[in-house]
C-alpha cells in the first residue's frame, strides 16, 4: 500500500516547480517532433527509472524520479481537419502515457469552461487553456464534459458516490439534458426512471418505465413520433368525439434552473484575486482521473463499483443484428448438403499434438530405440516421448534461437505427431521446408516469418520513432511486410528492447553504480538539439511569420515558411498555442526605367498601384501539402502542388499522372492550358449557371484555394469542373484514368437544366438531387455550401449481378453510387466513402468509380463518331416527339365543334376529305353525335329531311361508319 506523503515538487529547466495534477507542456527534441507544437498534459504521477519498482517495501515511492505519467489533451486540429479559430480550446481524453521527465517544458493551466467566470480575460493571460469536450481516441468520437454536481436525474446514493469521487461526467450530447433534469420517477411504480428505459407521455409529460405500461413497450418511439399513456389517450378520444378539441398556442418553454446565467458582453473584469483562485481550484480525482463516462450505455448501479471502467463505451455488437443463429431448430433434422462433412468430427479438425494418445509401452519402446534414457516402469511415457523429441530436435536445426521459437516448436511437435500417427520413424522428420499445408487452405503457408533484413529493421525502427504504436502507418513505411508480420515483429522487438534494458540495469547494479548517491529529482538539462538559434544566417535574416528583423531570441521554424527562423513572439506562439499568423509576402517590382538603387524590403507600399505587382501570399503552415478536396495533409509525393498557382490535391482525385522525378514541376490543367493554349481560355464551367461579365474586364480564373480550380476539358474544347463531371451520372470520359475529354453533356435529360437550384435560386446549370431529401442544386453550389460528397456502396442482388457493374472497395462489394448530401442531414448507417479515401492498391474512390462507370466505349470508335451518334439520337428523339404530337393533334377532335375532349368519338366519312376515289375520315364528339341522332328522329317523325352538318342538306356527303 502506498503511504500518503506531502506533494512532491519537480523543478523544470525553466525554473517552474510542478507537482501531481499540474498541467505542463511536453515535447521531445526538435529533431524528433519535426516542428510540431508542444503537447499539453496533466501530471498523474512521477515514476523512477524503468526496471525499478514504483514503491519500496514500506509503500514509499522510490527516487530519483526520471519518468512521469501524463494524461494527454488534444488540440482540435489534431483530431479533425476543420480549422478552429480559438487556439486556447482543448479536448480532454482518458488516455495516458509514460514519458521521460526531461520532456517537460513549462507549466500551464487547464480548467473546464464552467469554472471560468471571465473567459475573455482568461484567454488573454499566457499559458491558459480550457476544455468543454472529451475525445476518445479508440471510438474516435467526441463527448460532452459536464460537472458532476449538475447531474440530478439519478438516485441520491448514486449521486453521492459520483460527486464524491469525480469532478466531471462524460456523456453524449443528446443525453446531457436527461442527466441535468430533475429526478424522474415512474408514474406507475414511483421508482427512478433511467433514460434508456424511460418513455414520456406527450400530453401529461409524466415518465413511465417501458415495462410498467400496458402492454409493455419493446422500444422507444421513432424519432419524430410521440407516445401517450392510456388515460391521456382515452381523454383525447373523448374530446374528439365531443368536438371539444382545443389546440393551445405553443408557449416557449422556460429555461431550466440549471442553465448557465447569461454572460455579459462588457470589458473583461480585471480581478486578479479571482483569476488566481480559478487557477488553483481543487479538482477531485479518483484513481488519478477527474472524470468518468456516465452516458447512454452506462448502468447507473455500476458506478458504485470502484473497479468499474471509466472509459466511454459504444453500442454493443452482440445479438441477432450482428451474429447469425447457427444452432439448428429444435425438432428439425440436421440434413447437411452432399459433400459437406459435419463440423466437430475427426475429419474436420486439425491435429496439432498426439503425444497424449501414446501408450506407456509405445513410449518405452521408443525410448529403448533411442538408447538415450534408461526405462523405468514408474516414469510416464509422456516424459519419455518429450525427451525423445528433445533429442531429435537438436538434430533438426543448428540455430539456437530457432529452437526456442514458439512457432518453430509448435510445428516440430505437429510433425513429430504426424510421424507417429503414420507409423514412421521420428528420424524421418525434418524442418527444412518452412511451409506447411493447413487443412482448410488450398495453398501452403509459412509457419514462421522469414528473417527481417537490415534495411527492413531500420525502416521499422524509423517508423516506430515517427508513429509510435500505430502499426498501420509503420506497415506502410516498411512496405515489404504484411500487417500480421509487422504485429508479430513488433512484439519480438519490444521484448528485445526490454531485455537490453534489463541487462543494462543488472550490469549497472553488479558494477556498484546503483549504490552511489542519488541525485535530486530534476528535469533534464537543455536539449542537445536546441530549438533556439544564436544568430540567424544571412538568408534567414527575418522572421518567417511576421517578417520582423529584430528579436532577442530566434527559434527554429516549421517547414513551409519563407525563412527557417521565427522571432521570439512567433516562436513561443507556435510552440505553445499552435497559432502562427503568417504575414503576406509582397514582392516589389521596380520598373527598368526607374532610377536609383533597388528598394529594400521595408520600403513603404504607398506608391502608385501600377508600380506594385500583385502577388498572392504564400500559404500558411497549416495549408502546406493539404488537399483541397479532403482537407487532409500529405507528403509532397502524395499531394500534388501546382508550381504556378499553388493548387493542391491528391493526384487520384483529379486524374493526374505525374512522374516521381518531376513532382516539383507539375502544373494543373488550367495553368498548363495557359502555357500550351490547347483548349479554350474561357474557363467557365458548362455545367454551372452562366454569369454576366463585363467584357472589358480580364478573364476570370477559378480561385487556387478551392477545389473548384480543378477543371477538365470537354470534347468541344470547353471546360467543366472536375467535381461536376464526376457527380453527374450522364457524363463520361474518353480517358477515365486522367478524367480528360468530358463527353455526354448533350445527352443529359432536360430536367437537369430546367430545375432551379435551391441554393442560388438560378436555372441554367445542371442540378443533382440530395440523396436524403428532394432538394436540388448545382454541384458547385453544393460544394461552396459545405455539403457532403462521397460514394455509397449499394448491395446488388444475385439476379442482377450479370447486368450491373459490381466493384470491390476496402472489403465492401456492390454498386458504387455517387452521392451529394445536405450538410444538415445526420449521418446514416449506409457505408459511404470520401472522395480521397484509398483502397489497398492506393486508388482513390474517385478513380475506382470513374474507371468502372465513367469510361466511354472508345474501342474501335472514334471520338467524332461517338459525338455524331449522340446527336443522331437527340434528333431522332425530337422527330419522334414531333410526329407523335402531330398525330395526336390531327386525330380525335370533333369535325363539327372542334373540341378535343369527349368521353367517346365517332368516325364517319366526308367527301371534303376524299383521297383519290375514297372518302376521307373525320371524327365527331359524343355531344354532336347525340344532337345528330335527335335531329334525325325529329325529321323522320315530322317528314322533314335530315339537315346536314354545317349547313349540308340531308346526309349528302356523310356516311356514318
Residue pairs with C-beta under 8 A, 6 or more apart in sequence:
1 59
2 55
2 59
2 60
2 61
3 58
3 59
3 60
5 60
5 61
7 19
7 20
8 19
8 20
8 46
8 61
8 65
8 521
9 17
9 18
9 19
10 17
10 18
10 19
10 46
10 65
10 68
10 101
10 104
10 521
10 522
10 523
11 17
11 522
11 523
12 18
12 24
12 104
12 105
12 106
12 107
12 523
13 102
13 105
13 523
13 524
13 525
13 526
14 105
14 106
16 106
16 107
18 24
18 43
18 104
18 107
19 43
20 43
20 44
20 45
20 46
21 42
21 43
21 44
21 283
21 285
22 42
22 43
22 107
23 40
23 41
23 42
23 43
23 107
23 108
23 109
23 110
23 129
24 40
24 41
24 42
24 43
24 70
24 104
24 105
24 106
24 107
24 108
25 38
25 39
25 40
25 104
25 105
25 106
25 107
25 108
25 575
25 576
26 38
26 39
26 40
26 41
26 70
26 99
26 103
26 104
26 105
27 33
27 36
27 37
27 38
27 39
27 103
27 105
27 575
28 103
29 527
29 528
29 529
29 531
30 527
30 529
30 530
30 531
30 556
31 529
32 465
34 466
35 556
35 557
35 558
35 559
36 558
37 75
37 574
37 575
37 576
37 577
37 578
38 105
38 575
38 576
39 72
39 73
40 72
40 73
40 75
40 90
40 108
40 110
40 129
41 70
41 71
41 72
41 73
42 70
42 71
42 73
42 110
43 68
43 69
43 70
44 68
44 69
44 70
44 71
44 96
44 288
45 68
45 69
45 288
46 61
46 65
46 67
46 68
46 69
46 101
46 521
47 54
47 65
47 66
47 67
47 68
47 69
47 98
48 54
48 61
48 62
48 63
48 64
48 65
48 66
48 67
49 64
49 66
49 67
49 505
50 67
50 501
50 505
51 501
51 502
51 505
52 62
52 505
53 62
54 61
54 62
55 61
55 62
56 62
63 518
63 521
64 518
64 519
64 520
64 521
65 101
65 521
66 100
66 101
67 98
67 99
67 100
67 101
68 98
68 99
68 100
68 101
68 104
69 96
69 97
69 98
69 288
70 96
70 97
70 98
70 99
71 93
71 94
71 95
71 96
71 288
71 289
72 93
72 95
72 96
72 97
73 90
73 91
73 92
73 93
73 110
73 129
73 131
74 90
74 91
74 92
74 93
74 135
75 84
75 89
75 90
75 91
75 578
76 82
76 84
76 89
76 90
76 91
77 83
77 84
77 578
77 622
78 91
79 91
79 135
79 137
79 140
79 142
81 626
81 630
81 631
81 632
82 631
83 622
86 123
87 577
87 578
87 579
88 122
88 123
88 128
88 129
88 130
88 577
89 129
89 130
89 131
89 132
90 110
90 129
90 130
90 131
91 131
91 133
91 134
91 135
91 142
92 131
92 133
92 134
92 135
92 145
92 291
93 134
93 135
93 136
93 137
94 134
94 136
94 170
94 289
94 291
94 293
94 310
94 311
94 312
95 137
100 524
101 521
101 523
101 524
102 523
102 524
102 525
104 523
106 127
107 127
108 127
108 128
108 129
108 576
109 127
109 128
109 129
109 279
110 129
110 130
110 131
111 130
111 278
111 279
111 281
111 283
112 130
112 131
112 132
112 145
112 147
112 168
113 119
113 130
113 131
113 132
114 146
114 147
114 260
115 278
115 281
116 122
116 130
116 278
117 269
117 274
117 278
118 268
118 269
118 271
118 274
118 275
119 130
119 263
120 268
121 268
121 269
121 270
121 275
122 128
122 130
122 275
122 278
123 130
124 268
125 275
126 576
127 576
131 145
132 144
132 145
133 142
133 143
133 144
133 145
134 142
134 143
134 144
134 145
134 170
134 291
134 312
135 141
135 142
135 143
136 142
136 143
136 311
136 312
138 311
139 312
139 314
141 312
141 314
143 170
143 171
143 172
143 173
143 293
143 295
143 312
144 170
144 171
144 172
144 173
144 176
145 168
145 169
145 170
145 291
146 168
146 169
146 171
146 176
146 179
146 180
147 167
147 168
147 169
148 162
148 163
148 166
148 167
148 168
148 169
148 284
148 291
149 163
150 179
150 180
150 258
151 159
151 162
151 163
151 169
151 179
151 180
151 294
152 159
152 179
152 180
152 181
152 182
152 183
152 258
153 178
153 179
153 180
153 181
153 182
153 183
153 184
153 195
154 162
154 179
154 183
154 192
154 300
155 183
155 192
155 300
157 304
158 300
158 301
158 303
158 304
161 303
161 304
162 169
162 292
162 294
162 303
164 284
165 284
165 286
165 292
166 284
166 286
166 289
166 290
166 291
166 292
167 283
167 284
167 285
167 290
167 291
168 290
168 291
169 179
169 291
169 292
169 293
169 294
170 291
170 292
170 293
170 294
170 295
170 312
171 179
171 293
171 294
171 295
171 296
172 295
172 296
174 296
175 195
175 295
175 296
178 195
179 195
179 294
180 256
180 258
181 256
183 192
184 192
184 193
184 198
184 207
185 191
185 192
185 193
185 207
186 192
186 193
186 198
186 207
186 208
186 209
186 212
187 206
187 207
187 208
187 229
188 208
188 209
188 212
188 213
189 209
189 212
191 209
193 207
193 208
193 209
194 300
195 296
196 296
197 209
197 210
197 211
198 207
198 208
198 209
198 210
199 207
199 208
199 210
199 213
199 217
199 220
199 221
199 227
200 206
200 207
200 208
200 227
201 207
201 208
201 227
201 228
201 229
201 232
202 226
202 227
202 228
202 232
203 228
203 229
203 232
203 235
203 236
204 229
204 231
204 232
206 229
208 229
210 216
210 217
210 218
210 219
210 220
211 217
213 229
213 230
214 230
217 227
221 227
228 236
236 245
239 245
239 246
283 290
284 290
286 292
286 306
287 306
289 310
291 310
292 303
292 310
293 309
293 310
293 311
293 312
293 313
294 300
294 303
295 312
295 313
297 313
297 314
297 315
297 316
298 313
302 308
328 334
334 342
336 342
341 347
341 348
342 348
348 439
349 439
350 438
350 439
350 440
351 414
351 417
351 418
351 421
352 410
352 413
352 414
352 417
353 413
353 414
353 417
354 417
354 420
354 421
355 382
355 385
355 386
355 413
355 417
356 382
358 381
358 382
358 385
358 420
359 381
360 380
360 381
361 381
362 381
363 380
363 381
363 382
363 384
363 385
364 375
364 381
364 384
366 384
366 385
366 388
366 426
367 373
367 375
367 384
367 385
367 387
367 388
368 375
370 388
370 391
372 387
372 388
372 391
373 384
373 387
375 384
388 426
389 412
389 413
389 416
389 426
392 416
392 426
392 427
392 429
393 403
393 412
394 403
396 412
396 429
396 430
396 431
397 403
397 408
397 431
402 408
403 409
405 448
407 447
407 448
407 449
408 431
408 447
408 448
410 447
411 431
411 436
411 447
411 448
412 429
412 431
414 436
415 429
415 431
416 426
416 429
419 425
419 426
419 428
419 429
420 426
434 446
434 447
434 448
434 450
435 444
435 445
435 446
435 447
436 444
436 445
436 446
436 447
437 443
437 444
437 445
438 445
449 485
449 488
449 489
452 460
452 481
452 489
456 478
456 480
456 481
459 477
459 478
459 479
460 474
460 478
460 486
460 489
460 493
461 493
462 477
463 473
463 474
463 477
463 478
464 474
464 490
464 493
466 473
466 477
467 473
467 474
467 477
469 490
471 483
471 486
471 487
471 490
472 483
474 486
474 490
475 481
475 482
475 483
475 486
478 486
481 489
508 514
531 555
531 556
531 571
531 575
532 553
532 554
532 555
532 556
533 554
533 555
533 556
533 565
534 554
535 554
536 542
536 554
536 563
536 565
539 563
540 563
540 564
540 565
541 549
541 563
542 548
542 549
542 562
542 563
542 565
542 601
543 549
543 551
543 563
543 565
543 566
543 567
543 570
544 557
544 561
544 562
544 563
544 564
544 565
544 566
544 570
544 582
545 557
545 561
545 566
545 567
545 570
545 574
545 580
545 581
545 582
545 583
546 567
546 569
546 570
546 581
546 583
547 583
547 585
547 601
548 567
550 567
551 567
551 568
551 569
552 568
553 567
553 568
553 571
554 565
554 566
554 567
554 568
554 571
555 565
555 566
555 567
555 568
555 570
555 571
555 572
555 574
555 575
556 564
556 565
556 566
556 571
557 563
557 564
557 565
557 566
557 571
557 574
558 574
558 580
558 621
559 621
559 624
560 619
560 621
560 624
560 625
561 582
561 618
561 621
562 585
562 618
566 574
566 580
570 580
573 579
573 580
574 580
580 620
580 621
580 622
582 617
582 618
582 620
582 621
584 617
584 618
585 615
585 617
585 618
586 605
586 612
586 615
587 613
587 615
588 599
588 601
588 603
588 612
589 611
589 612
589 613
590 598
590 599
590 611
591 611
594 611
605 612
616 645
616 646
616 704
618 646
619 646
623 648
623 705
624 633
625 633
625 634
625 635
625 636
625 639
625 641
625 648
626 632
626 633
626 634
626 639
626 648
627 633
627 634
627 639
627 648
627 649
627 650
627 653
627 836
628 647
628 648
628 649
628 705
628 706
628 707
628 709
629 649
629 650
629 653
629 654
629 707
629 835
629 836
630 650
630 653
630 834
630 835
630 836
630 837
632 836
633 639
634 650
636 663
637 660
637 663
638 650
638 651
639 648
639 649
639 650
640 648
640 649
640 650
640 651
640 654
640 656
640 658
640 663
640 666
641 647
641 648
641 666
642 648
642 666
642 667
642 668
642 671
642 704
643 664
643 665
643 666
643 667
643 671
644 667
644 668
644 671
644 674
645 668
645 670
645 671
645 704
645 709
646 704
647 668
647 671
647 704
647 709
647 710
649 656
649 707
649 710
650 836
650 844
651 657
651 658
652 836
652 838
652 842
652 843
652 844
652 846
652 847
653 722
653 835
653 836
653 844
653 846
653 847
654 668
654 669
654 710
654 722
654 739
655 712
655 722
655 737
655 738
655 739
655 740
655 847
655 850
656 666
656 738
657 737
657 738
658 666
667 675
668 709
668 710
669 710
669 711
669 712
669 713
670 683
670 701
670 702
670 709
670 711
670 719
673 679
673 681
673 713
674 681
678 713
679 713
679 717
679 718
679 719
680 717
680 718
680 719
681 699
682 699
682 718
682 719
683 699
683 700
683 701
683 702
683 711
683 719
684 690
684 691
684 700
684 719
685 711
685 719
685 720
685 721
685 724
685 765
685 780
686 714
686 718
686 719
686 720
686 745
687 720
687 721
687 724
687 725
687 728
687 745
687 765
687 766
687 778
687 779
688 721
688 724
688 765
688 766
688 778
688 779
688 780
689 757
689 760
689 762
689 763
689 764
689 765
689 778
690 764
690 765
693 700
702 708
702 709
702 711
703 709
707 722
707 723
707 783
708 721
708 723
708 780
708 783
708 784
710 721
710 722
710 723
711 719
711 720
711 721
711 722
712 719
712 720
712 721
712 722
712 725
712 733
712 739
712 740
712 741
712 742
713 719
713 740
713 741
713 742
714 720
714 741
714 742
714 743
714 745
715 734
715 741
715 742
715 743
715 863
715 867
720 731
720 742
720 745
721 779
721 780
722 739
723 779
723 780
723 783
723 789
724 731
724 766
724 778
724 779
724 780
725 731
725 733
725 739
725 742
726 739
726 818
726 846
726 849
726 850
726 854
727 768
727 779
727 789
727 818
727 820
728 748
728 752
728 766
728 768
728 779
729 818
730 744
730 745
730 747
730 748
730 749
730 752
731 742
731 743
731 744
731 745
731 748
731 854
732 742
732 743
732 744
732 854
732 855
732 856
733 739
733 740
733 741
733 742
733 743
733 850
733 854
733 855
733 856
734 740
734 741
734 743
734 856
734 858
734 863
735 741
736 850
736 851
736 854
736 855
736 856
737 847
737 851
739 850
741 863
743 856
743 863
743 866
743 867
743 870
744 856
744 870
746 870
746 871
746 874
747 870
747 873
747 874
748 766
752 766
752 767
752 768
753 763
753 764
753 765
753 766
754 763
755 763
755 767
755 776
756 762
756 763
756 767
756 776
757 763
757 765
757 767
757 776
757 777
757 778
757 781
758 775
758 776
758 777
759 777
759 778
759 781
759 782
759 784
759 785
760 777
760 778
760 781
765 778
765 780
766 778
766 779
767 776
767 777
767 778
768 776
768 777
768 778
768 779
768 782
768 820
769 775
769 776
769 820
770 776
770 777
770 787
770 820
770 821
770 822
770 825
771 792
771 819
771 820
771 821
772 821
772 822
772 825
772 828
773 822
773 825
775 822
777 785
777 787
777 820
779 820
782 789
782 820
783 789
785 823
786 823
787 820
787 821
787 822
787 823
788 819
788 820
788 821
788 822
788 823
788 825
789 818
789 819
789 820
789 834
789 835
790 818
790 819
790 821
790 832
790 833
790 834
790 835
790 845
791 809
791 816
791 817
791 818
791 819
791 832
791 833
791 835
791 845
791 846
791 849
792 816
792 817
792 818
792 819
792 830
792 831
792 832
792 833
793 809
793 812
793 813
793 814
793 815
793 816
793 817
793 830
793 831
793 832
793 833
794 814
794 815
794 816
794 817
795 814
795 815
796 804
796 806
796 814
796 815
804 815
805 815
805 852
805 853
806 813
806 814
806 815
807 813
807 814
807 815
807 816
807 848
807 849
807 852
809 816
809 833
809 839
809 845
809 848
810 833
810 837
810 839
810 840
812 831
816 845
816 848
816 849
816 852
816 853
818 849
819 832
833 845
834 845
835 844
835 845
835 846
836 844
836 845
836 846
837 844
837 845
838 844
838 845
839 848
843 851
856 866
857 866
858 866
891 923
892 900
892 905
892 923
893 899
893 900
893 923
894 900
894 902
894 905
894 923
894 924
894 925
894 928
895 910
895 922
895 923
895 924
895 949
896 924
896 925
896 928
896 949
896 950
897 925
897 927
897 928
899 925
901 925
902 925
902 926
902 927
903 926
904 925
904 926
905 923
905 924
905 925
905 926
906 923
906 924
906 925
906 926
906 929
906 960
906 961
907 921
907 922
907 923
907 924
907 961
908 921
908 922
908 924
908 958
908 959
908 960
908 961
909 919
909 920
909 921
909 922
909 958
909 959
909 961
910 919
910 920
910 921
910 922
910 957
910 958
911 919
911 920
911 957
912 920
912 957
913 919
913 920
913 921
913 922
914 920
919 959
921 961
924 932
932 949
935 946
935 947
936 946
938 944
939 945
939 946
939 947
940 946
945 953
945 954
946 954
946 955
947 953
947 954
948 954
948 955
948 956
948 957
948 958
949 958
952 958
